[in-house]
Amino acid sequence: MPHSKPYLPEKICVVCQRPFSWRKKWANCWESVVYCSERCRRHKHTGLTA
């Protein structure tokens, strides 16, 4: 049965300005994560708009 996890921390992506939640793969580097996806990381200088 799927369930939501409302207790996970969130951040706002600096490129697309959308909120994104903590992921297990970011457990050791959550403080340095600023992009929600690889796509946003690649477009950090172009100002990708949704």
N, C-alpha and C positions, 0 to 999 in steps of 0.2 A: 504494500500500500504506500504510494508516494505521499510525502508530507513536505511542507515548507519548513525552512529553517530561519525563522525571523531573528534569531540571536546572532547571526553572522555579521561581522562588521562590513561596512560599505564605504566606498570612496567614489569620487566623481572623476571620470576620465578627462584629462586635460585637452584632448582633441575633440571628442564628440559631445562632451558635457553630459554624458549619461551616467547614471549610477551603476556600479558593478560591485558584486559581493566577493568576499574572501573565498579563495579556493585552496584546497589542500596543497597543490603544487607551489603555492606562494607562502607556505607556512614559515619558511626560514627567511623570506625576504619581503614580507608584507609592507614594511616601512618604506621600501624603495620602489614599490610598484606604483606607477602613475598612469599606465595605459590599460584599457579594458581588454584589448585584443592585439593580436599580431598586426592586424590591418591598421589599427590606430597608431601603433608604434612605427610602422613604415611610413605613415602619412603625417608624422609629427611636425614637419616643416611646411607642408602644403596647406594646412588648415582645413582638413577634411570636414565637410558639413554633412549632417545626416540628411 
